[in-house]
Amino acid sequence: MTDPIQYIETTNYRFGYWEHTVDSTPFPPVLMVHGYPGRPHDFRFLFPHLPNVHCIALAMPNLDISTTKTDISTTTIRDREAAIVEFLDAMQIETCLLMGHSMGGPMMIAVAKHHPHRVKGLVIISSVGAQQYRVFRNSKPHWGYQLVRFPLLRWLFTPFMVYVFRTIGFPKGISPQAMTHVLHCAHDFSFAENKANLSSLTIPTLNIWSADDPYVEKELFEEIDNLLQNGTTLSFEQGGHNPQRTHAETVAKYLQDWMTDNLIHH
């Protein structure tokens, strides 16, 4: 994907996104949302294998690309759900397929629950589920957020925060400001809310994950499988936290077949 990132202004945001358009396709547009921290680039490996699909990879606010223009909150599940809907409105997308990676999963799950008339289907990749996962428990984001809330403590704690994020494996290009925002989002995240949202979904949902994910235990992905009422699973023994990268061609082929079966012929 070589096209430059594009921007669109809304009431509350200046959204950045990557887009691959097509002249004609039987498939609905696919809106992709990354994890926290993350970027639209996380989906770049899929684009070449989806030549007949209109793909839009959105940068969520306050993570170095998209920005807020007002004092609107962007830290809870419902906050970020509202931001995604505001982007859909600005792009004049009435209905679409949603795709969320990692912490982007709960954002898309919430959109699917509260705006079902706009969602044809849902794809979650290495998604956060119903309970705390390995890295969430070990990194203790609630404590970290308390340390960055105050200017003096933030100044003292920031180098250690950056070190922890690097150690966990997040890319070097993410700013300390974005890391601080991630801690705030983690502090405000509700696993119980996400579980309730997952359990209520009735739309076709594809759950993609890898058994060797270093961040989230296999059992938590299997728990998501059990919570979904209309779910399909694509799992890999090896693939890490980004099977959309490590198995891009397989994921894209499976996705198109799944969309054909569930959204076109259903």
N, C-alpha and C positions, 0 to 999 in steps of 0.2 A: 504494500500500500504506500504509494509515493505522493498522493495528493496532500497538500498542506492542510493543516487544521483550519476549520472554518469557525466563525462565531455568529451568534444570533443574540440580539438584545430582547429581554422581556422586562416586565415591570420590576422584578426583584433581582434578576441575574444577567450576567453576560456569559452565556454558555459557549464552551468550545466543544467541537465534535469532529469526528472523521466520518466521511460518508462515501459509500460506493453505490452509485445509482445504476439502474438498468432501464432499458427502453420498454420492455414488456416482460412480465413474470406472472405466473399463477400464484406465487407466494405472497403473503402479506409482508410489509416492511418488518425488519428485525431490529429492535432497539436494544443495544448492548450497554450494560453498566458494569464497571470494574469494581474491584474490592477496595478496601481501605487499609493502607494507602494503595493507590493504583492509578492507572491512566488508560485512555482509550487504546494506547499501544498494546495493551494486554490481549487484544483481539486481532492484532494485525496478521497473525499466522492463519486465521480462518479465511480472511477476505479473498485470497487467491483461489481458494477451493469452493467459493460460493459465487461464481461469476453470474449466476442467474437470480441472485437474491439482492434486494435493496437493503443494504446494511448501514446502520448508523451507530457508531460507538461514541457514547456521551461521556464527557468529563464532568464528574460531579463537583459541586461548588467547594471552594476553599481548599483544593488540593493542587494548587499551583497553575491550573489552566483556567477553569471556570471560576468566576468571582461573584460575590454578592454586591448589589448596588444599594441595598437598604439594610436595616438592622434585623432582617428576618432570620429566625433560627434555622439551622441546618443540621442539627445533631441527633434528633430522635428519628425513629423509623417513619413516623407520620410526617415529620418535617421534610425528609428526603423524598418520600413518596410524593408530597405536594410539589416539590421541585421538578421531579420527573414529569408529572402531569403538566406543569407549566411549560416545560420544554415541548411536550407533545402538542400542546395547543399552539405554541409559537410556530412549530414546524407544519401545522395543519395536518397532523396525522390523526385520523379518526379511530382507526383500529390497527393493531400490530401484534407481532409476536414479541414477547419480552425475553431477554436473556440476561442473567445476572451471575457474575463470578464472585465467589468468596463472600465477603460482606455485602456485595452487590445483590446477592440472592435475596436476602430479607427485604431489600428495597423493592425489588420486582415482585416478590410474593405479596407485599402490601398493596402495590398498585393493582395486581390481579384480583385481590380480594375486594377492594373498595371501588374499583372501576371495571367491573367484569364486562360491561358493554363495549369497552375499548380494547379488550385483550382476546386474541384468538387462541393463544397458547402460551406456555411458559417453559423456558429452559433454564435450569440452574446448574452451575458448574462449580464443583468443590464448595458448595454453599454452606454457610453457617446454618445451623439447625436449631434444635429444641433445647440444647443445654450447652454450658461452657465447654469449649474445646481446648486442646492441649496448650496451644500458644497463648490463648486468652488467660487461662489459669496461671501459666508460668510467668507471663509478663506483668500481671497484676495492674491492668490499665487504670483501675479505680484509684489506686495509690498514686500512680503517675500523674493522673489528672489533678489530684489535690496539690501536688507539688508544683504544677505549672500554672495554677490559678492566680498566684500572687507574683508580682514583678520581681521581687528579690529572689524568691525561691526559683522562679523560672530561669533567671540568669544563672543560678548555681546548678540547676538540674539539667538544663538543656544539653550540655556536652554528653552527659550520661545517657539521656534519652536518645540522642543521635547514635551513640554507641550501641544501645540495645536494639534499635531498629536495624542497624547494619548487621549486627550479629544474628538477628532473626532471619535475615536474608532479603530485606527490602532494598530496592535499588538506590544508588548514591544520589540520583538526581532529585530526590524528594526533599523539600526544604524543611527546616525545623518548624516553621509555621504550620506546614501541612501535617507534620507529625503531631504537633500540639492539637490540631483539629481532630486527628484520628483518636487521640486519647479522650477528647471531649465526647466524641461520638460513641466510643466504647463505654464510657461512663454512663451515658444516657440510653444505652441499648438494653432492650428487654427480651430475654430469651423466652419468657412466658408468652409475651405478645407474639413473637415469631412462631412459636409452637401453635398457638391458637389460629394464626393466619394460615399456616400450613395445613392444619386439620380441616379448615373450612373450604379449601380449594376444591372445585369440581371440574375446572377446565383441564384439558390435556396438558400434562406436565412431564417434561423429560429431565431426569436427575442424572447428571454425569459426574463421575468421581473416580479417584484412583485409590487403591488399597494401601499404597505406600505414601500417601499424602503426609508430609512432615509436620503439617500444622493442625490437621483435623483427623481424629481417629476414624477408622473404617466403620466402627459400630455406630457412630453418629450419623454417617451417611445412610447406613442401613435403617436407622431410626426414621430418617426422612422418608425413605421408601415406604415404610410401614404407615406413616401418617398420611401419605397422599391417597386420595380417593380415586384419582384417575391418572396414575403415574406409570411411567416407563423408565427403566434403568439402563444406562450404558456405563459399565464400569471396566476399569483396567487394573490389572495386577500391579503394573508399573506405569507411572505417568506423573507422579508428584502432584503439586498443587495446581498445575496449569495444564491439564490434558488438552485444552484447546490449542496449546503450543506443541506439546510433546506428541500428540496424536491428531494434529490438525486435519489431515486429509480424511482420516477415519471418522472423526467427529463431524466434519462437514458433510460427508456422504450419508452418515446415519441421520443427521439432522434433516437433510432434504428428503430422505425416504420417510422419516417420521412425520414431517410436515405434509407430505403427500398423502399418507395414510390417515392422519388425524385431522388435517385442516382442509384438504382438497376433496378427498373421496369420502370423508365421513358424512 
